[in-house]
Amino acid sequence: MQLGWLASNGILGEVMADKLGYFADEGLELEIVPGGPNIDGVASVASGANNFASISSSPSLMLARSAGLPIKCVAAGYQQHPFTYFSLTGNPIREPKDMVGKKIGTQGTAQILLRALLAKNGISEDDVEVVVMGGDMAALKSGQVDAVTGWQTNVGALSVLGDERVDMMLWDAGIQLYANPYYTTDKFLDEDGDKITAAIRAISKGWGAVHADPAAGVEALVERYPNLDKDSEMKAVDLVLGFSFNDKTAANGWGQMDAGNWQAQIDTYDTLGQFANGAPKLEDIMTLDVLNATADARPKIG
């Protein structure tokens, strides 16, 4: 399983599933391959170097498919994307219109998210100053920018903002992306789709187990990845579970996704001119076959 980034609390369910033997029950052995700033996880999967993966955000899959890479999403790990614009109470940004005239610090790869947010809310890009930054929140504390961006689940980095923090989620601002989508290639689905189905079944049970006992899930995570801070992960686990389970998973099970949401994402990015080779077709981006095949096993938790 190729990750789009370094191992984090986004794979609590996978680690728990492995520890509890759910992969072994399916006749599978799980190897988690870390990603990072210099690793193109999508290309790794598309080339066949790895056969299954999770990436931070759904647009990466749309853009890859448009560029000709034969990859397809089979499940959505987070039902809402945790990407958020953080400001401070002295100069708060609570809704998109509050961004007008402000200086927004964001990661280079996240500039398109800001463009999409502004377009969705009828705000000119000229009315907002963009400062490209990393994941450091210090620029907000020092007043160099009026907002910074990151994931709500990264509680360690966010702790420096204290109780002055004001959150505006990208999702609430109208850009409703999936986070931690699971994907593979058309070829692997055709030839070894049973293994993908088995993996999703195991992972879903792992997430169900974390929901039932969050502390045990965190224990399994830090046991496998000792570089992670247990106290920070305990503070984050309820947030992570909140993004993983909602009313839609209560009805349709962990990992569910909606074709209408995917089409809306395609349309938004197409409007912004992000698809150099034309917008990908919905059926090329995602399939519900794996979710349908695992419907009885995936925990229905809200």
N, C-alpha and C positions, 0 to 999 in steps of 0.2 A: 504494500500500500504506500504509494508515493504521496507525501505531504507537500502542500504548497509553501509551507514555512517550517520553522523549527517546531518540535513537539511542544504541545501546550495543553491547557484544559479542554481544548476543542476535541481531543481524542480520549476523553475520560471513558466513554462507552466502549471504544475499541480495546483499551487496556484492561478494563474490567471484564469484558467478554473473553479475552485471552486468559486472564487469571482464573476465571471460573470454568474454563474448559469448553466454552461454547464454540470456538473455532475447531477444536479437536473433535467435538461431537459431530461437526459437519465434514470431517475428514480433511480439514484445512490446517495449514500452519501459517501464522501471521508474521510477516516481517514488515516493520514500519520504517520507511526510508525518509529521512528528514529532507526538507527543502531548504530554501534560504535565498538571500539576495542574488546569488550568482547561479542559481539552479532553476532551470525551466522545467518544472514538473510536468506541464502539459506536453511538452515535446518529448519528455522521457516516456510518457505513457503512449503517445501517438506512435513512437518509434518501436514500441514493443519491449523496451528495456524493463519497464514495470507494467503490470497488467491491470492495475486498479488504483484509484487515487481519490483524494479529497483536496479541494483548493479553497482559498478563503472566500472568494466571491463569484457569484454566477456570471457576471459579464465576461470574465476571463474565458469561460467556455464558449460563449457566443462569439467572441472575437476570434478565438482559435478556429471554431467551425467555419466562420466566414473566410478565414485565411486558408481553408482547405484541409485542416487537420481533422481526421475522422473520429472525433471523440463525441460521446453522448452521456448526458446526465441520467442517473438511475434513481437517485433519492436526494432529499435535502436535509442536511443535518440540523441547521438552525432555521426555524420557521420565520424569524425576523432577523434582519442583519443588525449586528450590534454597533455598526459604524455610527459615530456620534460627533457632533460639534460641541466642544466644551468651552464655556466662557466663565466669567466670574460675576458675582452678584453686583459688583460696582459698575459693571458695564455689560449687562446680560444680553445674550442672543437666545431668545426663547422661541422665535418663529422666523421663517426665512426673511421677511421684510426687515427684521432687525439687522440683517447683514449689510444693508445699504450704507455705504460710506465707511465700512469697517475693513480691517486688515485681517485676513484669514490665513492662518498657517496650516498647511496640509502637506501630505506626502506627495511626491511626484506622481506616483501611480494613482493617487486619489483625486487628482485634478479633474478628471472626467466625471467623478461623482459630484463635485461642486458645480461643474458646468451643467450637469443634468438637473441638479436641484434648482439652480437659478432659472434654467429654461422652463422647468415644470411650474415654477411660481411667477413667471413673467418678469423676472429681474434681469436687467442688462448686465453682462459681464463687466462692462466698463464702470459699473457702480460699486464693484468690490475689488479690493486689492489682494492679490494672491501672493503669499510668501511660501516658497517650497522649503520644507523642513523634514526632519526625521521624526522619531517617536518621542522626543524630549518635550516635556511639558513646561520647561523653564521659561521659554519665550513668552508664554501667557502670564506666568507669575511676575515676570520682569516688565511687562507692559509693551514688549516689542510687537506683539500681535494682540488682536482682540478675541481671537478664538483659535483653538488647536483641534486637531482631529485624532481619533483613535477608537478602539473598541471598548465598550463598557466593561467587558469581561477582563480587561487588563488592569486589575485593581492595584497591582504594585506600582505601576507607572502613574496611575491616577491619584495615588495617595497624597502626592505633594500638593494637590489642589485643595485638599481639606474640605471643610463644610461651606466654602464660598463657591463651590462648583455648581454651574448651571448647565444642564444637558439639553441638546436638541438632536434627537435621533434622525438620521437620514430617512428612515422608514416613515416617521411621523411627518416629515417634510414632503412626502409624496413620492419618494424613490424607493420602491419596495422590492429589494433584491433578496435573494436567498444567500445565506452564508454556509460555508462548509458543505457545498454540494459534492456528491460522490459521482465519479464518472469512470468510464472505461472506453475502449474503442469499439467501433462497429464490428470489427473482425472478432474480437474476443467475445463480444456478446453473441455473435452468430455461432462461434465454435465452442465456447466454454461458458455459455450463459448460466449454466447450472451452478458454476463456481461463484459467479457474481451474486446469484440468488442466495446461495448458501452464506456468503459473506455478509450480505445485508441482513439476513435472518439472524446471524450470530451477533452482529453489531447492534441490532435493534434490541435484542435481549440484554446486551451489555448496558445499553443506556437505560433500559428498564430497571436493571439492578442498581445502577447509580442513583436513579430517582428514589428507589426504595431505601437505600442506605448511602447517602452522599458522603459521609465520613469514610466509609469503606472504599468508595470510588477514589477519593483523594489519596487515601493510603496506598492504593494500587498504583496510582499515577506517580507519586513521589518515590515509590519503591522502584519503579522502572526508570524514572528520570530524576535522580537525586539532586540535579541542579535546580529543580523547581522548589520554591519555598512553600512548605506545608501550610503555614499560617495564611499566606496570601491566597493559596488555592482554596482553603476552607472559606475564606471570605467571598471568593468568586463562584463557588460551586452552585449556589442558589441562583445566581444570575445566569450561569451557563444553562442550568435546567430550565429556567424561564424562557430562554430563547429556543430551547429544544422541544418544549412541550407547550401546547396551547389548546384552544377549543378545537382546532382543526385536527390535531393529533389525537384528541379525545375521541373524535369521530372516525378518523381514518388511519390512526396508528402512527407511531414514530416514523419519521423520514418522509412523510407524505409531501406531495407538491401538487401545484395546480397549473394546468395547461394555460389557463387564462392569465395567470401571473407571469408565466414565461413569455407569452405573446406580448404582454404590456412592456416587459423589459426589452424585448427585441424592437418594438415600435419606438420606445424612448431613445434607444441608442441609434436606431436608423435615422430618426429625426435630427439627431446631433451629428450625423454624417460620419459615424464611427466605423462603418463597414465598407472598407475600400473595395471589396469584391461583391458588394450587395448583401442585404440582410439574409441571414440563414433562415431556413424553413423551420417551423416549430418542430416537425417530426424528425428533423436532423439533429436538433439540440437536445431533446429529452424523450424518454420513453417511460410509460407507466407499467410496462410489462413486469419488471422485477418487483415493483411494489404490489401489483396485483397477485403475483405468485407467492408473496410472503404475507399477504393480508391477515391470515389467521395467526401468524407468529408475532407480528410487530405489536408491541404493547400499546393499547389505547389509553393514554394518560393525558390529562389536561393540565 
